[in-house]
Amino acid sequence: MKYVVVSGGVISGIGKGVIASSTGLLLKTLGLRVTSIKIDPYMNIDAGTMSPLEHGEVFVLNDGGESDLDLGNYERYLNVTLTKDHNITTGKIYSHVIERERKGDYLGKTVQVVPHVTNAIQDWIERVAKIPVDESGIEPDVCIIELGGTVGDIESAPFVEALRQFQFRVGHENFALTHVSLVPVIHGEQKTKPTQAAIKDLRSLGLTPDIIACRCSDKLEKPTIDKISMFCHVGPNQVIAVHDLNSTYHVPLLLVEQKLLKYLTERLRLDDIKITSESKAAGADLLSRWKALTTSYDRSFETVKIALVGKYTHLQDSYISCIKALEHSAMRVRRRLEIIWVEASDLEPESQESDKMKFHKAWHNMCNADGIFVPGGFGSRGTEGMMSAAKWARENNIPYLGVCLGFQVASIEFVRNVVGISNSNSTEFVPELTEDEATVVYMPEIDKEKLGGTMRLGLRASVFQVEDSILRRLYGGGEEVLERHRHRYEINPKMISSIESKGLKFVGKDDTGERMEMFELEGHPYFVGTQYHPEYMSKVLDPSKPFLGLVAAASGVLDQVLSGEIAPQKGGDF
């Protein structure tokens, strides 16, 4: 097993996830099987109870694990299926060590950070790295490990020490370290001192970088590269410049240009790994398709505008998987995506009373969009604004996609204004509603006391109830689909017949036939909702089908997508 560790210095949020994912993608183009692990130094067991406005999106895995959003990056770029154990947190490690101590597994020894915690981290990495993550069912060849946070933080110290030890456990030829650092531009001059200081701190902790990936707004100048090489004790070929690009999908090709693969092949002796001719051909095809994708993006001139009406829009990372699913779909239909961010609460009448300019701007922005997307969320704030967005889309034939909460608020709006129960709502927002009034109710099997990991989570089947529907055609015409879920509330079963009699059809249900999973509005070009989260399984080269439908409908090419005229790109297309 080969291990490539990606760490970061100077500041957090510097782009380690994209560089880690891009490195993994390039290794896949060689025909290697690649897996990824994300280390998060926080004390939480997982990201499930963390606020989206503080930490960004909670990414959900097939096994129901609620993880850091970077695992979404890995899955999208590498086309792999990870598990909850691929996200290591301080909370998980300490819980594991304490549980073993309580059982007496340490035979009376004094349990310490070194060696017990650091050994637990290393054992966890070795165990998880061997888990097959693709359809082959074969153990991976390479594991990309991203160390979250910034090297030097107190929180990450046990993990840095564990990785220091780990390089000797697995051997020099099986361990490489990429350190991502910031090169700021001050008064037009590229400054290397922050990178020099970060590398000095890294070396003092016992880790020596093989690659220094320098993030900069502009291309690195040769004197800057030479200076970093000299003062950080690496060759110029080990300094990789990652400047701002017009999309993150260009980063792998930027790394190819700078011969990252050549260096890693020599450093890790990748030529010693036996790769089948089929795997090599698949890798070459992957690189060809990726180049075609980026070329198509660069040649796209028509724009499609999608209004994202959400309640966490102040931190756009709260919706990172949704953004990526929209991007993947726009690239498929050869459009430039423009996301119009609309804070849901700004659409509400109360906003007009407090800030008329903000209210009118929000409505203006939404009404000028080609399509409307309402994502998931929790709590009552902004939900009336979301319902207003759904009503506008429904009445004006604007393509609409509602996911999870967006599925529920569109159903509530329909019950209020079409079915005629004007006070209808969700018991999440109005607990005292009766069963005859509530459109959305709490699922009976869900724990109301413990919040962490108790929702309806993970991969589940949704079965189509009709022979022909837009969603069924988008998904390829099969009888069921497998998608990931994350919710506590469902459409009230007692409301179904009243809703469907007015034209909002639940075209997909769960495998018991009792829980509503998808709806489509009759006579509307594209008014679709899903209780599940299709964005979690969208891939760069295989867009999520409900999102593809929204973007295609908003671009006026839905019929071409459904007929197969607009199909996945092949390497030879460009």
TIGULUM-196512 format. One record per residue (C-alpha): x, y, z. Coordinates in steps of 0.25 Angstrom, whole numbers, plus 5000, padded with zeros to 4 digits. Layout:
% TIGULUM-196512
+------+------+------+
!    x !    y !    z !
+------+------+------+
!    X !    Y !    Z !
...
+------+------+------+
***
This chain:
% TIGULUM-196512
+------+------+------+
!    x !    y !    z !
+------+------+------+
! 5000 ! 5000 ! 5000 !
! 5005 ! 5014 ! 4996 !
! 5001 ! 5026 ! 5005 !
! 5001 ! 5040 ! 5000 !
! 4998 ! 5050 ! 5012 !
! 4993 ! 5064 ! 5009 !
! 4995 ! 5074 ! 5020 !
! 4993 ! 5089 ! 5021 !
! 5000 ! 5101 ! 5027 !
! 4998 ! 5116 ! 5029 !
! 4983 ! 5116 ! 5028 !
! 4971 ! 5106 ! 5027 !
! 4962 ! 5105 ! 5016 !
! 4974 ! 5106 ! 5006 !
! 4969 ! 5096 ! 4996 !
! 4975 ! 5083 ! 5002 !
! 4963 ! 5075 ! 4998 !
! 4963 ! 5079 ! 4984 !
! 4978 ! 5076 ! 4983 !
! 4976 ! 5063 ! 4990 !
! 4965 ! 5059 ! 4981 !
! 4973 ! 5063 ! 4968 !
! 4985 ! 5055 ! 4973 !
! 4976 ! 5043 ! 4974 !
! 4969 ! 5045 ! 4961 !
! 4983 ! 5046 ! 4954 !
! 4987 ! 5033 ! 4961 !
! 4975 ! 5026 ! 4956 !
! 4978 ! 5031 ! 4941 !
! 4990 ! 5021 ! 4943 !
! 4981 ! 5010 ! 4945 !
! 4983 ! 5009 ! 4960 !
! 4972 ! 5007 ! 4970 !
! 4971 ! 5019 ! 4980 !
! 4964 ! 5021 ! 4993 !
! 4964 ! 5033 ! 5002 !
! 4964 ! 5036 ! 5017 !
! 4960 ! 5050 ! 5024 !
! 4966 ! 5053 ! 5037 !
! 4958 ! 5063 ! 5045 !
! 4964 ! 5068 ! 5058 !
! 4951 ! 5072 ! 5065 !
! 4945 ! 5065 ! 5077 !
! 4932 ! 5062 ! 5071 !
! 4929 ! 5047 ! 5067 !
! 4925 ! 5052 ! 5054 !
! 4919 ! 5064 ! 5047 !
! 4905 ! 5060 ! 5049 !
! 4901 ! 5070 ! 5060 !
! 4910 ! 5082 ! 5055 !
! 4903 ! 5095 ! 5049 !
! 4905 ! 5096 ! 5034 !
! 4908 ! 5111 ! 5036 !
! 4920 ! 5107 ! 5045 !
! 4926 ! 5095 ! 5038 !
! 4919 ! 5095 ! 5024 !
! 4911 ! 5083 ! 5019 !
! 4909 ! 5070 ! 5026 !
! 4912 ! 5059 ! 5015 !
! 4905 ! 5046 ! 5016 !
! 4911 ! 5033 ! 5012 !
! 4904 ! 5020 ! 5007 !
! 4906 ! 5013 ! 5021 !
! 4899 ! 5026 ! 5028 !
! 4912 ! 5032 ! 5033 !
! 4911 ! 5047 ! 5034 !
! 4924 ! 5052 ! 5030 !
! 4933 ! 5064 ! 5026 !
! 4929 ! 5070 ! 5013 !
! 4943 ! 5067 ! 5007 !
! 4939 ! 5052 ! 5006 !
! 4929 ! 5057 ! 4996 !
! 4941 ! 5063 ! 4988 !
! 4948 ! 5049 ! 4988 !
! 4935 ! 5042 ! 4984 !
! 4932 ! 5052 ! 4973 !
! 4946 ! 5052 ! 4967 !
! 4950 ! 5037 ! 4969 !
! 4937 ! 5031 ! 4967 !
! 4938 ! 5022 ! 4979 !
! 4929 ! 5019 ! 4991 !
! 4935 ! 5022 ! 5004 !
! 4930 ! 5018 ! 5018 !
! 4928 ! 5025 ! 5031 !
! 4942 ! 5019 ! 5036 !
! 4949 ! 5027 ! 5025 !
! 4946 ! 5040 ! 5033 !
! 4955 ! 5039 ! 5045 !
! 4952 ! 5049 ! 5057 !
! 4958 ! 5052 ! 5070 !
! 4945 ! 5048 ! 5076 !
! 4945 ! 5034 ! 5069 !
! 4960 ! 5031 ! 5073 !
! 4958 ! 5035 ! 5088 !
! 4945 ! 5027 ! 5089 !
! 4952 ! 5015 ! 5083 !
! 4964 ! 5016 ! 5092 !
! 4955 ! 5019 ! 5105 !
! 4946 ! 5007 ! 5101 !
! 4958 ! 4998 ! 5100 !
! 4964 ! 5003 ! 5113 !
! 4950 ! 5000 ! 5120 !
! 4951 ! 4986 ! 5115 !
! 4965 ! 4984 ! 5120 !
! 4971 ! 4982 ! 5107 !
! 4984 ! 4990 ! 5111 !
! 4987 ! 4980 ! 5122 !
! 4988 ! 4990 ! 5133 !
! 4997 ! 5000 ! 5126 !
! 4996 ! 5015 ! 5128 !
! 4989 ! 5019 ! 5115 !
! 4995 ! 5031 ! 5108 !
! 4995 ! 5039 ! 5096 !
! 5008 ! 5033 ! 5092 !
! 5008 ! 5021 ! 5089 !
! 4993 ! 5017 ! 5091 !
! 4986 ! 5028 ! 5083 !
! 4996 ! 5030 ! 5072 !
! 4996 ! 5014 ! 5070 !
! 4981 ! 5014 ! 5070 !
! 4982 ! 5025 ! 5059 !
! 4992 ! 5017 ! 5051 !
! 4984 ! 5004 ! 5052 !
! 4972 ! 5011 ! 5048 !
! 4978 ! 5016 ! 5035 !
! 4984 ! 5003 ! 5031 !
! 4971 ! 4996 ! 5034 !
! 4962 ! 5006 ! 5026 !
! 4972 ! 5007 ! 5015 !
! 4970 ! 4993 ! 5011 !
! 4955 ! 4994 ! 5009 !
! 4951 ! 4992 ! 4995 !
! 4944 ! 5005 ! 4990 !
! 4940 ! 5002 ! 4976 !
! 4932 ! 4992 ! 4968 !
! 4944 ! 4983 ! 4966 !
! 4944 ! 4979 ! 4981 !
! 4959 ! 4979 ! 4981 !
! 4968 ! 4985 ! 4991 !
! 4973 ! 4999 ! 4987 !
! 4987 ! 5001 ! 4983 !
! 4988 ! 5016 ! 4988 !
! 4982 ! 5023 ! 5000 !
! 4981 ! 5038 ! 5000 !
! 4981 ! 5044 ! 5014 !
! 4977 ! 5058 ! 5016 !
! 4980 ! 5064 ! 5030 !
! 4970 ! 5074 ! 5033 !
! 4973 ! 5088 ! 5040 !
! 4986 ! 5094 ! 5040 !
! 4999 ! 5087 ! 5044 !
! 5004 ! 5093 ! 5058 !
! 4990 ! 5094 ! 5064 !
! 4988 ! 5087 ! 5077 !
! 4977 ! 5079 ! 5072 !
! 4985 ! 5072 ! 5061 !
! 4997 ! 5069 ! 5069 !
! 4994 ! 5054 ! 5072 !
! 4991 ! 5052 ! 5057 !
! 5004 ! 5059 ! 5053 !
! 5012 ! 5050 ! 5063 !
! 5004 ! 5038 ! 5058 !
! 5008 ! 5041 ! 5043 !
! 5022 ! 5044 ! 5047 !
! 5023 ! 5030 ! 5053 !
! 5015 ! 5024 ! 5042 !
! 5025 ! 5028 ! 5031 !
! 5035 ! 5018 ! 5038 !
! 5024 ! 5007 ! 5040 !
! 5021 ! 5006 ! 5025 !
! 5035 ! 5010 ! 5019 !
! 5041 ! 5022 ! 5012 !
! 5037 ! 5017 ! 4998 !
! 5022 ! 5015 ! 5002 !
! 5020 ! 5029 ! 5009 !
! 5020 ! 5043 ! 5002 !
! 5016 ! 5056 ! 5008 !
! 5010 ! 5068 ! 5000 !
! 5009 ! 5081 ! 5008 !
! 4999 ! 5092 ! 5003 !
! 5003 ! 5106 ! 5007 !
! 4999 ! 5120 ! 5004 !
! 5008 ! 5130 ! 4995 !
! 5001 ! 5143 ! 4997 !
! 5003 ! 5155 ! 4988 !
! 5006 ! 5168 ! 4995 !
! 5007 ! 5180 ! 4987 !
! 5009 ! 5172 ! 4974 !
! 5020 ! 5163 ! 4981 !
! 5019 ! 5148 ! 4984 !
! 5023 ! 5146 ! 4998 !
! 5030 ! 5133 ! 5002 !
! 5032 ! 5135 ! 5017 !
! 5019 ! 5129 ! 5021 !
! 5023 ! 5116 ! 5013 !
! 5037 ! 5116 ! 5019 !
! 5031 ! 5117 ! 5033 !
! 5021 ! 5106 ! 5031 !
! 5031 ! 5097 ! 5025 !
! 5040 ! 5100 ! 5037 !
! 5029 ! 5096 ! 5047 !
! 5026 ! 5083 ! 5039 !
! 5041 ! 5079 ! 5040 !
! 5042 ! 5082 ! 5054 !
! 5030 ! 5072 ! 5056 !
! 5038 ! 5061 ! 5049 !
! 5031 ! 5062 ! 5035 !
! 5039 ! 5066 ! 5023 !
! 5030 ! 5070 ! 5010 !
! 5033 ! 5063 ! 4997 !
! 5024 ! 5073 ! 4990 !
! 5021 ! 5087 ! 4994 !
! 5008 ! 5091 ! 4987 !
! 5007 ! 5106 ! 4987 !
! 4994 ! 5113 ! 4986 !
! 4994 ! 5127 ! 4980 !
! 4984 ! 5136 ! 4973 !
! 4994 ! 5137 ! 4961 !
! 5004 ! 5128 ! 4954 !
! 5017 ! 5126 ! 4962 !
! 5028 ! 5133 ! 4957 !
! 5041 ! 5126 ! 4955 !
! 5049 ! 5134 ! 4965 !
! 5038 ! 5130 ! 4975 !
! 5039 ! 5116 ! 4972 !
! 5054 ! 5116 ! 4973 !
! 5054 ! 5123 ! 4986 !
! 5044 ! 5113 ! 4992 !
! 5053 ! 5102 ! 4987 !
! 5065 ! 5108 ! 4993 !
! 5060 ! 5111 ! 5007 !
! 5051 ! 5099 ! 5008 !
! 5061 ! 5089 ! 5004 !
! 5054 ! 5083 ! 4992 !
! 5057 ! 5082 ! 4978 !
! 5050 ! 5092 ! 4968 !
! 5042 ! 5080 ! 4962 !
! 5036 ! 5078 ! 4976 !
! 5030 ! 5092 ! 4977 !
! 5016 ! 5091 ! 4970 !
! 5009 ! 5104 ! 4967 !
! 4994 ! 5104 ! 4968 !
! 4988 ! 5117 ! 4964 !
! 4974 ! 5121 ! 4963 !
! 4967 ! 5115 ! 4951 !
! 4953 ! 5117 ! 4945 !
! 4949 ! 5104 ! 4951 !
! 4954 ! 5094 ! 4961 !
! 4953 ! 5083 ! 4950 !
! 4965 ! 5089 ! 4943 !
! 4974 ! 5086 ! 4955 !
! 4977 ! 5071 ! 4951 !
! 4982 ! 5076 ! 4938 !
! 4990 ! 5087 ! 4944 !
! 4997 ! 5076 ! 4953 !
! 4999 ! 5068 ! 4940 !
! 5006 ! 5080 ! 4934 !
! 5016 ! 5081 ! 4945 !
! 5019 ! 5066 ! 4945 !
! 5014 ! 5062 ! 4958 !
! 5011 ! 5048 ! 4953 !
! 5025 ! 5046 ! 4948 !
! 5031 ! 5050 ! 4962 !
! 5021 ! 5041 ! 4970 !
! 5024 ! 5030 ! 4961 !
! 5038 ! 5030 ! 4964 !
! 5037 ! 5034 ! 4978 !
! 5027 ! 5023 ! 4982 !
! 5032 ! 5013 ! 4971 !
! 5018 ! 5012 ! 4965 !
! 5024 ! 5004 ! 4953 !
! 5026 ! 4992 ! 4963 !
! 5011 ! 4991 ! 4964 !
! 5005 ! 4981 ! 4954 !
! 4994 ! 4988 ! 4947 !
! 4985 ! 4980 ! 4937 !
! 4984 ! 4985 ! 4922 !
! 4969 ! 4987 ! 4925 !
! 4972 ! 4996 ! 4937 !
! 4982 ! 5004 ! 4929 !
! 4972 ! 5006 ! 4917 !
! 4961 ! 5010 ! 4927 !
! 4971 ! 5020 ! 4933 !
! 4975 ! 5026 ! 4920 !
! 4960 ! 5027 ! 4916 !
! 4958 ! 5035 ! 4930 !
! 4968 ! 5045 ! 4926 !
! 4963 ! 5047 ! 4912 !
! 4949 ! 5049 ! 4917 !
! 4954 ! 5059 ! 4928 !
! 4961 ! 5067 ! 4917 !
! 4949 ! 5067 ! 4909 !
! 4940 ! 5072 ! 4920 !
! 4949 ! 5083 ! 4923 !
! 4951 ! 5087 ! 4909 !
! 4935 ! 5087 ! 4908 !
! 4934 ! 5096 ! 4920 !
! 4944 ! 5106 ! 4914 !
! 4936 ! 5106 ! 4901 !
! 4923 ! 5108 ! 4908 !
! 4917 ! 5122 ! 4905 !
! 4902 ! 5120 ! 4908 !
! 4898 ! 5123 ! 4923 !
! 4888 ! 5116 ! 4931 !
! 4883 ! 5123 ! 4944 !
! 4879 ! 5115 ! 4956 !
! 4873 ! 5122 ! 4968 !
! 4877 ! 5114 ! 4981 !
! 4867 ! 5118 ! 4991 !
! 4873 ! 5114 ! 5004 !
! 4875 ! 5117 ! 5019 !
! 4890 ! 5115 ! 5020 !
! 4894 ! 5124 ! 5008 !
! 4904 ! 5132 ! 5017 !
! 4913 ! 5120 ! 5016 !
! 4913 ! 5115 ! 5002 !
! 4920 ! 5102 ! 5007 !
! 4907 ! 5098 ! 5014 !
! 4902 ! 5094 ! 5000 !
! 4915 ! 5089 ! 4994 !
! 4909 ! 5076 ! 4988 !
! 4897 ! 5083 ! 4983 !
! 4907 ! 5093 ! 4976 !
! 4915 ! 5082 ! 4970 !
! 4903 ! 5074 ! 4965 !
! 4898 ! 5087 ! 4958 !
! 4912 ! 5089 ! 4952 !
! 4913 ! 5075 ! 4947 !
! 4899 ! 5076 ! 4941 !
! 4902 ! 5089 ! 4934 !
! 4915 ! 5083 ! 4928 !
! 4907 ! 5072 ! 4923 !
! 4898 ! 5081 ! 4915 !
! 4909 ! 5091 ! 4911 !
! 4905 ! 5103 ! 4919 !
! 4912 ! 5112 ! 4928 !
! 4905 ! 5111 ! 4942 !
! 4901 ! 5124 ! 4949 !
! 4896 ! 5121 ! 4963 !
! 4887 ! 5133 ! 4969 !
! 4888 ! 5132 ! 4984 !
! 4875 ! 5136 ! 4990 !
! 4873 ! 5135 ! 5006 !
! 4860 ! 5129 ! 5008 !
! 4856 ! 5138 ! 5019 !
! 4858 ! 5151 ! 5010 !
! 4846 ! 5146 ! 5002 !
! 4836 ! 5147 ! 5014 !
! 4827 ! 5158 ! 5017 !
! 4834 ! 5161 ! 5030 !
! 4846 ! 5164 ! 5022 !
! 4839 ! 5175 ! 5014 !
! 4835 ! 5181 ! 5027 !
! 4849 ! 5182 ! 5032 !
! 4857 ! 5184 ! 5020 !
! 4849 ! 5187 ! 5007 !
! 4862 ! 5187 ! 4998 !
! 4866 ! 5174 ! 5002 !
! 4852 ! 5168 ! 5000 !
! 4851 ! 5174 ! 4986 !
! 4865 ! 5170 ! 4982 !
! 4862 ! 5155 ! 4987 !
! 4850 ! 5154 ! 4979 !
! 4856 ! 5161 ! 4967 !
! 4868 ! 5151 ! 4967 !
! 4859 ! 5139 ! 4968 !
! 4849 ! 5144 ! 4957 !
! 4860 ! 5146 ! 4947 !
! 4865 ! 5131 ! 4949 !
! 4863 ! 5121 ! 4939 !
! 4861 ! 5110 ! 4950 !
! 4859 ! 5109 ! 4965 !
! 4865 ! 5100 ! 4974 !
! 4861 ! 5098 ! 4989 !
! 4871 ! 5090 ! 4997 !
! 4870 ! 5083 ! 5011 !
! 4871 ! 5089 ! 5024 !
! 4866 ! 5089 ! 5039 !
! 4857 ! 5098 ! 5047 !
! 4846 ! 5108 ! 5043 !
! 4854 ! 5120 ! 5039 !
! 4852 ! 5123 ! 5024 !
! 4842 ! 5112 ! 5021 !
! 4831 ! 5122 ! 5018 !
! 4841 ! 5128 ! 5008 !
! 4844 ! 5115 ! 5002 !
! 4829 ! 5112 ! 5000 !
! 4828 ! 5125 ! 4993 !
! 4839 ! 5121 ! 4984 !
! 4832 ! 5108 ! 4981 !
! 4818 ! 5115 ! 4979 !
! 4825 ! 5124 ! 4969 !
! 4831 ! 5113 ! 4961 !
! 4818 ! 5105 ! 4961 !
! 4809 ! 5116 ! 4956 !
! 4819 ! 5122 ! 4946 !
! 4824 ! 5109 ! 4940 !
! 4838 ! 5111 ! 4945 !
! 4846 ! 5098 ! 4946 !
! 4847 ! 5094 ! 4961 !
! 4855 ! 5084 ! 4969 !
! 4852 ! 5082 ! 4984 !
! 4861 ! 5073 ! 4992 !
! 4858 ! 5068 ! 5006 !
! 4853 ! 5081 ! 5012 !
! 4850 ! 5086 ! 4998 !
! 4842 ! 5074 ! 4995 !
! 4834 ! 5076 ! 5008 !
! 4831 ! 5091 ! 5007 !
! 4827 ! 5090 ! 4993 !
! 4817 ! 5079 ! 4998 !
! 4812 ! 5089 ! 5009 !
! 4810 ! 5100 ! 4999 !
! 4802 ! 5091 ! 4990 !
! 4793 ! 5087 ! 5001 !
! 4791 ! 5101 ! 5006 !
! 4788 ! 5107 ! 4992 !
! 4783 ! 5096 ! 4984 !
! 4777 ! 5085 ! 4993 !
! 4771 ! 5097 ! 5001 !
! 4776 ! 5094 ! 5016 !
! 4781 ! 5108 ! 5018 !
! 4788 ! 5106 ! 5032 !
! 4795 ! 5093 ! 5028 !
! 4810 ! 5092 ! 5031 !
! 4820 ! 5083 ! 5037 !
! 4820 ! 5078 ! 5051 !
! 4834 ! 5081 ! 5051 !
! 4830 ! 5096 ! 5051 !
! 4816 ! 5095 ! 5057 !
! 4816 ! 5083 ! 5067 !
! 4802 ! 5085 ! 5071 !
! 4796 ! 5083 ! 5057 !
! 4786 ! 5071 ! 5056 !
! 4788 ! 5059 ! 5046 !
! 4777 ! 5065 ! 5038 !
! 4785 ! 5079 ! 5037 !
! 4799 ! 5074 ! 5036 !
! 4805 ! 5072 ! 5022 !
! 4819 ! 5067 ! 5028 !
! 4820 ! 5059 ! 5041 !
! 4831 ! 5053 ! 5050 !
! 4834 ! 5039 ! 5046 !
! 4829 ! 5030 ! 5057 !
! 4842 ! 5021 ! 5058 !
! 4852 ! 5033 ! 5060 !
! 4858 ! 5036 ! 5074 !
! 4853 ! 5050 ! 5078 !
! 4864 ! 5052 ! 5089 !
! 4877 ! 5048 ! 5083 !
! 4880 ! 5056 ! 5071 !
! 4894 ! 5050 ! 5066 !
! 4893 ! 5039 ! 5056 !
! 4878 ! 5036 ! 5059 !
! 4872 ! 5041 ! 5046 !
! 4867 ! 5032 ! 5034 !
! 4881 ! 5032 ! 5028 !
! 4889 ! 5025 ! 5017 !
! 4886 ! 5018 ! 5004 !
! 4872 ! 5013 ! 5002 !
! 4863 ! 5009 ! 4991 !
! 4852 ! 5017 ! 4985 !
! 4842 ! 5010 ! 4976 !
! 4835 ! 5016 ! 4964 !
! 4820 ! 5016 ! 4965 !
! 4817 ! 5019 ! 4950 !
! 4821 ! 5013 ! 4937 !
! 4825 ! 5027 ! 4931 !
! 4830 ! 5040 ! 4938 !
! 4841 ! 5050 ! 4936 !
! 4849 ! 5045 ! 4947 !
! 4848 ! 5030 ! 4943 !
! 4853 ! 5034 ! 4929 !
! 4864 ! 5042 ! 4935 !
! 4869 ! 5030 ! 4943 !
! 4868 ! 5021 ! 4931 !
! 4855 ! 5014 ! 4933 !
! 4858 ! 5004 ! 4944 !
! 4848 ! 5000 ! 4955 !
! 4856 ! 5006 ! 4966 !
! 4867 ! 5015 ! 4970 !
! 4877 ! 5015 ! 4981 !
! 4880 ! 5029 ! 4987 !
! 4885 ! 5034 ! 5001 !
! 4875 ! 5040 ! 5011 !
! 4876 ! 5049 ! 5023 !
! 4863 ! 5053 ! 5030 !
! 4854 ! 5052 ! 5042 !
! 4841 ! 5056 ! 5036 !
! 4832 ! 5050 ! 5024 !
! 4819 ! 5054 ! 5017 !
! 4807 ! 5051 ! 5025 !
! 4801 ! 5038 ! 5019 !
! 4787 ! 5043 ! 5022 !
! 4789 ! 5054 ! 5012 !
! 4794 ! 5046 ! 5000 !
! 4780 ! 5044 ! 4993 !
! 4776 ! 5059 ! 4995 !
! 4789 ! 5063 ! 4989 !
! 4790 ! 5054 ! 4977 !
! 4775 ! 5057 ! 4974 !
! 4779 ! 5071 ! 4971 !
! 4791 ! 5067 ! 4961 !
! 4803 ! 5066 ! 4970 !
! 4807 ! 5051 ! 4968 !
! 4816 ! 5043 ! 4977 !
! 4823 ! 5036 ! 4966 !
! 4833 ! 5029 ! 4976 !
! 4831 ! 5022 ! 4989 !
! 4840 ! 5014 ! 4999 !
! 4841 ! 4999 ! 4998 !
! 4830 ! 4998 ! 5007 !
! 4821 ! 5007 ! 4999 !
! 4817 ! 5015 ! 5011 !
! 4828 ! 5027 ! 5011 !
! 4827 ! 5037 ! 4999 !
! 4841 ! 5039 ! 4992 !
! 4838 ! 5047 ! 4979 !
! 4827 ! 5056 ! 4973 !
! 4824 ! 5062 ! 4960 !
! 4814 ! 5072 ! 4957 !
! 4805 ! 5069 ! 4945 !
! 4805 ! 5079 ! 4933 !
! 4817 ! 5086 ! 4938 !
! 4830 ! 5086 ! 4930 !
! 4839 ! 5081 ! 4942 !
! 4833 ! 5082 ! 4956 !
! 4840 ! 5071 ! 4964 !
! 4843 ! 5068 ! 4978 !
! 4851 ! 5057 ! 4985 !
! 4851 ! 5053 ! 5000 !
! 4865 ! 5047 ! 4998 !
! 4878 ! 5055 ! 4995 !
! 4882 ! 5052 ! 4981 !
! 4894 ! 5062 ! 4981 !
! 4902 ! 5053 ! 4990 !
! 4904 ! 5043 ! 4979 !
! 4906 ! 5053 ! 4967 !
! 4919 ! 5050 ! 4960 !
! 4927 ! 5060 ! 4951 !
! 4926 ! 5051 ! 4939 !
! 4912 ! 5045 ! 4944 !
! 4903 ! 5056 ! 4948 !
! 4891 ! 5054 ! 4958 !
! 4879 ! 5051 ! 4950 !
! 4869 ! 5061 ! 4957 !
! 4879 ! 5072 ! 4956 !
! 4882 ! 5069 ! 4942 !
! 4867 ! 5070 ! 4939 !
! 4866 ! 5083 ! 4946 !
! 4878 ! 5089 ! 4939 !
! 4873 ! 5083 ! 4925 !
! 4859 ! 5088 ! 4927 !
! 4864 ! 5102 ! 4931 !
! 4873 ! 5102 ! 4919 !
! 4862 ! 5098 ! 4910 !
! 4868 ! 5084 ! 4906 !
! 4861 ! 5074 ! 4915 !
! 4855 ! 5067 ! 4903 !
! 4869 ! 5065 ! 4897 !
! 4874 ! 5059 ! 4910 !
! 4862 ! 5050 ! 4911 !
! 4864 ! 5045 ! 4897 !
! 4879 ! 5043 ! 4898 !
! 4883 ! 5054 ! 4888 !
! 4891 ! 5060 ! 4900 !
! 4899 ! 5049 ! 4905 !
! 4912 ! 5047 ! 4913 !
! 4924 ! 5053 ! 4907 !
! 4935 ! 5043 ! 4901 !
! 4950 ! 5047 ! 4900 !
! 4949 ! 5047 ! 4885 !
! 4938 ! 5057 ! 4885 !
! 4948 ! 5069 ! 4886 !
+------+------+------+
***
